[in-house]
Amino acid sequence: MNPTTQRIVISKKYMSTPFLLYGANGFVGSEVARLAVQIGLQPIIAGRNKEKLKILSGELGLEYRVFSLDDAEVIEREIKDMEVVLHCAGPYIYTSKPMVDACLKTRTHYLDITGEIPVYEDILSRDAEAKSKGVMLLPGVGFDIVPTDCLAMHLKQRLPSATHLSLAFHSVGPAGLPPGTQKTMFELIPFGNRVRIEGQLKDPGKEVKTRMIDFGEGPVEATRFTWGDVFTAWFSTGIPNIEDYIVLSQSMKKGLAFIGVIGPLFKMAAVRNFFKLGVKPGPTPDECKKTVTHVWGEVTDNSGNKAEVRLYGPEAGLTWTSQTALAAVKKILSGNISPGYQTPAMAFGADFVLELEGVTREDIE
Ligand SMILES: NC(=O)c1ccc[n+]([C@@H]2O[C@H](COP(=O)([O-])OP(=O)(O)OC[C@H]3O[C@@H](n4cnc5c(N)ncnc54)[C@H](OP(=O)(O)O)[C@@H]3O)[C@@H](O)[C@H]2O)c1
């Protein structure tokens, strides 16, 4: 065996699911591993940190494989007996390509939890190759973007003539963002903001745009924000104008204003790395339990018609993300496979998000 990789099989009786969870020792990855076991899956957990994987493997009774993403042949060898890889190691602008390459080479279905538009663009560019090999490429099976993507498709079904789509979410409770999400936000600053206008991704400029949105408890101010849907909902719905909004805390508003001023400095890795030193630990289980997420969407058309929907679910970054990612894995393991680049709603339909426990949808008449 190559000295850079190690495989530990827990017992001879042990039967793994042909599903490899890469980045399993990360904040979200370890939660996904725990939930997987609870729902009866036995993923092979993997990553580059042997010590952390060993502990998790001991806790959950799962086989683990230690390998980095630096050597294409090693990744191919470690995933070639798998049906599906769920990639939970980010920021994905650095980690996605080697895993996608290996998945295409070994004909393994690829899932991740990215919301990074440059990554969606890269993965889309592999669509033809994936189709020719029968491989499904499904990025974005976390909170970003399953709930909003499913809502977008549902809205399109309610108003097929829709020309404009607005989506928003509001985290209500004490849970903050997972550490990986915080790091990724710093990494994405140099790519700028995006909205979709007449089918094209455009930079909306520095203007801070807000609107009042009623998530079910009266109107609150939401701020336009770059979110994965401006890329993906175009493929899921064909609606040419797309914007995302988020309800920001006072400290996040200040942070955003500050970044607006010093934004160009983030092109330097040293600056991004400096800010990443201030990344906070992810939410505790108790904070997650006390937090819910409200999602809202609206479509309009050129004749003044409108449809509006709300979706209610659990804490977003850890709980909802882990649930949706594993629900997607289960679909694929049960043969629900569409080769090529997919969005979650294209792959599994607008009601996919409602299959998750505790998620409800409300059409606003
Ligand atoms: N879709 C969503 O809604 C959603 C929600 C939450 C998180 N996320 C995304 O998920 C990712 C993970 O978040 P997290 O909070 O779990 O982050 P985290 O705790 O920082 O964990 C990151 C994981 O990625 C691994 N990793 C990072 N760079 C790597 C590389 N170059 N090669 C191999 N492994 C690498 C780390 O391995 P080491 O321990 O060896 O460094 C670790 O296992 C982030 O990109 C985040 O943006 C998305």
The ligand as an SDF file (V2000), in Angstrom:
LIG
                    3D

 48 52  0  0  0  0  0  0  0  0999 V2000
  -24.0820   24.0820    2.0070 N   0  0  0  0  0  0  0  0  0  0  0  0
  -24.1280   24.5780    3.2170 C   0  0  0  0  0  0  0  0  0  0  0  0
  -25.1250   25.1160    3.6120 O   0  0  0  0  0  0  0  0  0  0  0  0
  -22.9370   24.4160    4.1030 C   0  0  0  0  0  0  0  0  0  0  0  0
  -23.1130   24.3850    5.4750 C   0  0  0  0  0  0  0  0  0  0  0  0
  -21.9970   24.2260    6.2770 C   0  0  0  0  0  0  0  0  0  0  0  0
  -20.7290   24.1360    5.7180 C   0  0  0  0  0  0  0  0  0  0  0  0
  -20.5940   24.2070    4.3570 N   0  0  0  0  0  0  0  0  0  0  0  0
  -19.2770   24.1010    3.7310 C   0  0  0  0  0  0  0  0  0  0  0  0
  -18.7060   22.8630    4.1050 O   0  0  0  0  0  0  0  0  0  0  0  0
  -17.3000   22.9800    4.2250 C   0  0  0  0  0  0  0  0  0  0  0  0
  -16.8550   22.4030    5.5670 C   0  0  0  0  0  0  0  0  0  0  0  0
  -17.3310   23.2110    6.6120 O   0  0  0  0  0  0  0  0  0  0  0  0
  -16.8890   22.8980    8.1230 P   0  0  0  0  0  0  0  0  0  0  0  0
  -17.5410   23.8830    8.9960 O   0  0  0  0  0  0  0  0  0  0  0  0
  -17.0480   21.4510    8.3980 O   0  0  0  0  0  0  0  0  0  0  0  0
  -15.3240   23.2500    8.0210 O   0  0  0  0  0  0  0  0  0  0  0  0
  -14.1150   22.7640    8.9430 P   0  0  0  0  0  0  0  0  0  0  0  0
  -14.5750   22.3760   10.3060 O   0  0  0  0  0  0  0  0  0  0  0  0
  -13.0830   23.8110    8.7910 O   0  0  0  0  0  0  0  0  0  0  0  0
  -13.6370   21.4310    8.2330 O   0  0  0  0  0  0  0  0  0  0  0  0
  -13.0760   21.4650    6.9720 C   0  0  0  0  0  0  0  0  0  0  0  0
  -12.6940   20.0540    6.5790 C   0  0  0  0  0  0  0  0  0  0  0  0
  -12.1130   20.1370    5.2650 O   0  0  0  0  0  0  0  0  0  0  0  0
  -10.8230   19.5520    5.2890 C   0  0  0  0  0  0  0  0  0  0  0  0
   -9.9710   20.2210    4.3130 N   0  0  0  0  0  0  0  0  0  0  0  0
   -9.8240   21.5450    4.1320 C   0  0  0  0  0  0  0  0  0  0  0  0
   -8.9560   21.7840    3.1240 N   0  0  0  0  0  0  0  0  0  0  0  0
   -8.5780   20.5710    2.6690 C   0  0  0  0  0  0  0  0  0  0  0  0
   -7.7100   20.1480    1.6390 C   0  0  0  0  0  0  0  0  0  0  0  0
   -7.0560   21.0230    0.8750 N   0  0  0  0  0  0  0  0  0  0  0  0
   -7.5440   18.8290    1.4370 N   0  0  0  0  0  0  0  0  0  0  0  0
   -8.1990   17.9230    2.2010 C   0  0  0  0  0  0  0  0  0  0  0  0
   -9.0360   18.2650    3.1950 N   0  0  0  0  0  0  0  0  0  0  0  0
   -9.2320   19.5700    3.4320 C   0  0  0  0  0  0  0  0  0  0  0  0
  -10.3420   19.7260    6.7080 C   0  0  0  0  0  0  0  0  0  0  0  0
   -9.3260   18.7970    6.9470 O   0  0  0  0  0  0  0  0  0  0  0  0
   -8.1720   19.0400    8.0630 P   0  0  0  0  0  0  0  0  0  0  0  0
   -8.8490   18.8160    9.3820 O   0  0  0  0  0  0  0  0  0  0  0  0
   -7.1730   18.0160    7.7070 O   0  0  0  0  0  0  0  0  0  0  0  0
   -7.6980   20.4680    7.8720 O   0  0  0  0  0  0  0  0  0  0  0  0
  -11.6260   19.4300    7.4690 C   0  0  0  0  0  0  0  0  0  0  0  0
  -11.8670   18.0630    7.5480 O   0  0  0  0  0  0  0  0  0  0  0  0
  -16.9810   24.4640    4.0270 C   0  0  0  0  0  0  0  0  0  0  0  0
  -16.5230   24.6480    2.7200 O   0  0  0  0  0  0  0  0  0  0  0  0
  -18.3010   25.1550    4.2270 C   0  0  0  0  0  0  0  0  0  0  0  0
  -18.4070   26.3470    3.4840 O   0  0  0  0  0  0  0  0  0  0  0  0
  -21.6600   24.3370    3.5570 C   0  0  0  0  0  0  0  0  0  0  0  0
  1  2  1  0
  2  3  2  0
  2  4  1  0
  4  5  1  0
  4 48  2  0
  5  6  2  0
  6  7  1  0
  7  8  2  0
  8  9  1  0
  8 48  1  0
  9 10  1  0
  9 46  1  0
 10 11  1  0
 11 12  1  0
 11 44  1  0
 12 13  1  0
 13 14  1  0
 14 15  2  0
 14 16  1  0
 14 17  1  0
 17 18  1  0
 18 19  2  0
 18 20  1  0
 18 21  1  0
 21 22  1  0
 22 23  1  0
 23 24  1  0
 23 42  1  0
 24 25  1  0
 25 26  1  0
 25 36  1  0
 26 27  1  0
 26 35  1  0
 27 28  2  0
 28 29  1  0
 29 30  1  0
 29 35  2  0
 30 31  1  0
 30 32  2  0
 32 33  1  0
 33 34  2  0
 34 35  1  0
 36 37  1  0
 36 42  1  0
 37 38  1  0
 38 39  2  0
 38 40  1  0
 38 41  1  0
 42 43  1  0
 44 45  1  0
 44 46  1  0
 46 47  1  0
M  CHG  2   8   1  16  -1
M  END
$$$$
